[in-house]
Amino acid sequence: MEEVRAGLRHRGIDPDKALQEIATLETARRRMIPEVEGLKRQQNASGDEIARAKRHGQDIGPVQEASRLRAQQIKQLGTQLDAIEGQRNRALLQIPNLPHATVPVGKSAADNVEVRRRGEPRTFDFEAKPHWELGEALGILDFERAARIAGARFAVLFGAGARLERALINFMLDLHTRQHGYREVEPPVMVNAAALTGTGNLPKFEADLFKIAGDWDLYLVPTAEVPLTNLHRGEILDGRELPIRYTAYTPCFRSEAGSYGQDVRGLIRQHQFDKVELVKLTTPEQSYGELESLVANAETVLDLLELPYRTVLLCTGDMGFASAKTYDLEVWLPSQKTYREISSCSNTEAFQARRANIKYRAGGTGKPEFVHTLNGSGLAIGRTLIAIVENYQQKDGSVVIPPALRPFMDGREVIEP
């Protein structure tokens, strides 16, 4: 228990406050269960009592009345017990995952630890422009027309811009399936509440989601992590088939509530964006080795595109709700003169598996245990497009296409005004 309390403290949560409500509800639940079960046993025995009274010619009225009153009491206590269990479950779902022992303790992004850096940021002999200026001048990005259609934080890609987006998707999917061993999936882009609860998006982050109107219990996916992880919800897997590796391209939808300063402009933080996702299901013994390989898979995309980036280990105060350990990949953006997140790779250990009830049998026959689930962007397509446009911009406003991407652009080498 002290390990749990320490983990919560490191995540900036008061363990006394977080755990007291759960402990109170659990005590009430445990007190009520024997009472309800005892009444049910008495109720089951009342049938025999009535039969005996009849055989002896006794008045069965009092026994029937006692049975009726007991049935009402059972119903009332059952309703109270259901309410307590509901409150308890909701409180449990608000508790984040505990950090792995190797995660640095910290309060914010300032306490994250840089692990490695690859590639040198380019030195320009002219003033580097932001991607939204370059894209609009090239006629490949249009935010004004998107706003007419859907509002702020949407974009329309035209011509070579749309082709570049599609090329990046195909490039990443081919890389991950042909070289990294992932199985490609095309999942639904709408998911139910149970799926989002399984990955930890609900109930805590409902405000970040787009829900379908009407009587549908469906939401637009915030990331393909949700449908990919839930492919095996409620299943017991054969441990001999682990690890399972999935990749998928989907559009992603997030409300992005709040103000994000300069990120409101351009493609950095959109309500709709494209992403290639990587998801793994594996054993506890393999999961941290699989995390390192997942990070390497995402890094390979940036290496091949020859984009400067750094890999950062997030501290306890900056990790996502479901994560036990997270690495962020941050790509260099010349217009901002800083590194910005382009991929987040996490091991959630058994956190999501418990919520989604995903288990495995070691050797195919052992006792069922919870799998470990991992996920990461491989990569965020829009942010990769931003990085290419800004890092490969030329003085005349054109953009050179990275050599690795040219086969997916029919050999095209440059996007010109």
N, C-alpha and C positions, 0 to 999 in steps of 0.2 A: 504493500500500500504506500509506503514512503517513496518508492520509485515512481509511482503514479503521481503523487503529490509534487515531487521534485520536477517531473516532466511538465506538469501543468504550470508550475511556477516559471519554468524556463520559457514557456510559451506565452507568458504575460497574463496568466489566468490565476485568480485567487482560488486555490484548491478547497479551502474551507467553504467558500460560497458555492463553488461548482458542485462539490460532492455532498454538501449538507442536505440539499433538497432531495437528491437521489436516495441518500441514506434514510431520510424521514419517510419517503414514499415506500421504500423497500421494507422498512419496519412495519408500516401499516399494512402492506400487502401480505407479509408473512404472518401477521396476527390474524388477518381476516380469512386466509385460506383454510386453516384448520376448523374455524368456526363454520364456514360454509360447507365444508366436507362433512363435518359432524351432523349438521342439519340434514344434509342429503342422505346420510346413512339412516337417520331417524325416519326420514320420509319414506325411504325404501322399505324399512321395517314396518311401517304403519299398515301396509297391505296385509301382512300376516296378523297384525293385531286386530284388524277389522274382521278377518276371517275367523279368528278364535272367538271374538265376541259373538259373532253370528252363531257359531256352533254351540255356544253356551247360552244362547237366547238372551244375551245382554244387549242393552241399548248401545248402538254404534254411533249415535249422534255426537257424543262428546269426542270420540276418536276422530270422526270425520271433520269436526270443527277444528280440532287441534291440527289435523293434517292441512286443512285449508289455510289456517293462520301461519303454519310453518312454510307452506308453499309461497305465501306472500313475503315472508321474511327472507326466504332463499332468493326470491326475485329481487328484492330491495338490496340485499347484501351483494348479490351478483352484479347489479348495476353499479354499486359503489366500488366494488373490486375492479370492474372494467374501467371505470374512470381513473382509479388510482394507477392501474397498470398502463393506461394511456398516458397519463402525466409522467409516469416513470420512464416510459419508452421515449417520449418527446425530450425529456431532460437528458437521457443518455445520448440521444442523437445530436445534442448540442455540444458534446464533449469532443474536442479534436484528438487526432492521433498523437501519440507520444513520440518525441524525437529520439532517433537512434543515438547511441552513445558517442558516435563520431561527429555529430552535428555540433558546430560551435555555438556556444550560448551567446545570445545577443538580443537587442531590442528592435533593431531596424536594419534596413539595407546597408547602413554604414558599418555594420558589424559582420557583413558577409566576407568570405575569404576567397580571394582569387587563387585558383588552382593552377592555371596555365594560360598563356596568351600565344596566339599564332597569327602570323602575318603582320606586316607593318602598315599602319595607316598611310594612305597616299598623300604626298605633298603636291598641292596644286599650284600652278603658276598663274592662277586666276581665282576669283572669288567663287567658291563652290555654292551652288544653289540648292535649295530644298527640293525634294521630289515633286511637291505639288506644283512648283513653278516650272520645273523641267517637263513634267507630264502634260501640263496644260499647253505649254509652248509647242510640244511635239504632237499635240492633238490626240494623245492616248489616254488622258485622264480628264474627267469632267465631273466636278462636284456640284456645279450649279444645276445642271440638268437632273442629277441624282436627287437634289433637294426638292425639285419640282415633283418628282415621282414619289419620293418616300420621306423626305425631310432631311435634317442634318445628320451627319456621320454615316452617309452612304456615298458610294462612288460608282461612276460608270466608266468602264474601260473600253476603249475603242481600238480597232485595228491592231497594230503591233503590240499595244498594251494588253489587249485581251489574249493575243497569241502568246505573249510572254508569260502571262498567268497560267495558261494551259500547258505551255512547255515546262514550266516549273513543276506543275503537278505530275506530268508524265515522267519527267526526269527523276523526281524523288521516288515515285512509286516503282519505277523500273529498278532504281538503285537498291531500294529496301527489299524488293521481292527477289531480284536476281543475284544480288551479292550478299545481302544481310540475312536471308533466310526467313523473311516474314511472309505470311500468307495474305494475299489481298482480299479485302472484304468491301462490299458495297452495302452498308447498313441503312436502315431507315433514318431520316433526319428529323423524325418526330419520335419522342419516347414518352413513356408513362411515368407517373410519379414514383412507382416502385423502382424503376431503373435509376432515376435521379437520386432517390434515397440510398440506393446501393452504392453509388459512387461518392456520396457525401454532399451533393449539391442541394438536396432537400433534407431537412426543412430550413436549414440555416441561411441558404443563399437564394431563396425564392425570388427576392427582389431583382436579382441579376438575370432572371429567365424571362423568355417570352412564352406565355401560355396561350394555347389555342382557345378562342372564344367559344361560348356555348357549353354544352354538356360534355364535351370531350375531356378526358383525363390525359391530355397530351400537351407536351411542350416541344418547342424547337430546340435542337441539340445545341448546347454551349460549346461542345467539343465532341469529336468521335470517340473519345475515351468512354463516354457514357454507354452507347450501344455496344461497343466492342467488349468492354468489361462485362456487360450484362448478357452477352451471348451464352454464358454458362451459368446464369443465375439459377440457384436451386439444384444444381447438378453435383454429382460426385464423379470426379475425373479419374482416369487411370493414370497413376503416378508415372508409369513408364512412358507416357506420351508427353510429359512435361520436359522442358518448357514449351508452352504454346505461344507463338508470336504472330500477332495480327497487325496489319497496316491498312489504313483506309483514308481516302480523300472525302471530305464533306465540306459543304458550307457550314459555318458556325454562326450562332446568333446570341448576342449578349446585350443586355440593356445598357451596360456601362454607366450605371447611375452615378451622378456626381460630376464634379468639374475636374478636368485634367490639364488645365493650362494650355500649353502649346500643343499637346496631343489632340486637342479638338480639331486642329487643322491637319489635312492630309489623311494618310491611310493608317497611321499608327494605332488609333483606337476607334474602330468602326463597330456599328451594330451588327453588320453582316461581313464576314470575311472567310476566306478559304484556308484550309489547313490539312496537311497530311499528318496523321496521328500514328504513333507506335504504341502498342499495348502488349504486355507479356503476362502470362500466368505461369507461376513456377513454384518450386518448393522453398521452404524457408532457408534450407542449406544453400540453395543456388541464387537466391534473390539478389544479394549484393554484388555478386559477380555479374549477374544479368543487368544490374543497374549500370555498372561501369561499361558494359558492352553497348547498352542502349545509348548512353551518352556518346560513346565513340561513333555509333551509327549516325547520330544527328550531326556530330562534328564533321564527319566525312562529307556531308552535303556542302558545308561551308568551305572545307578544304578544296573540293573539286571546283567550286565556283570562285575560288581564290579571293574570298572576302575576309578581311581581318576581323578577328573575334577573340573573345576571352571566355573561359569557363570559370564559373563562380559557384562555390559551395554556400548555400544559404544558411543563415543562422536560425536559431529557434524562433526568433521573433518575426522572421520574414517568410517562413515556410507556409505553404498552403494548408488548409484545414485537414485534409486527408493524408498528408505526407508524413513519413517518418524521416526521410532524407531527400533533399532536392538539390540538383545542380541546374543552374541557369546558364544558357549560352547567350552571350551578348555580342551583337555585331556592331562594328564601327559605322556611325553615320556622320559623314563629313559636315553636313549642315548644322548638326548639333554639337559637333566636336566632342562626342562622347560615345560610349558603348550602350546599346539598348537591347533589351531582351528579345530574342527571336525563337527561343525554345526553352521549355522548362521540363526537366526529366526527373521523375519521382519514383521512389519505392514507397508504397503505402503499406507494406507488409500485409498483415491479415485484416487491416482496418476495413477495407471495402469488401473483402471476402466474407467477413462476419455479417455485415449488413445485407449482402446479396446472397448469403448462404452458398458459397462456392467452396467445395471440398475436393480432396483427392485421396486415393488409397495408395500408399507407398507399395511399389511392386505389384500394384493392381489388386491386391487382396488384403492389405493391412487395414488398421482402424482408420476411419475417415478423419482427416485433419484439414484445417483451412489452408487454402493456397495463399501465396503472396502475389499481389498484383502490382504491376509497374506500368507507367505511362509516360509519354514524352512527345513533344512536337518534333516532327521530322521533315519539314519545318513548317512554321507559319508562312503561308504563301505570300500574303500581302506585304509582310515585313521583309521577306526575302526580295521581293520586287523593289521595294523602297531601297534596300541596301545596294542592289545592282544599279539602279538608276543613279543613285547619288555617288557611289564609288567609281562607276565606270563612265561618268559624265565627261564630256570634252568641252573645250573652250567655245566651240561653235554651237553648243547646245545639243549636240548629238549624244547618243549613249551606245557604247560598245557592248556587244553581247558576249558574256564569258565563253571561252572556247568550248567548255564542257556542255554548254547549253545549245550550241549552234546546230547540232544534229536534230534537235527538237524544234528548231526554227527554220527547217529546210535550208540549212547552211547560211542563213542570214547572219552577217557579222556586225551590223550597226543599225540603230534606229535613228533616222535623220529627220530634221525639221521639214 
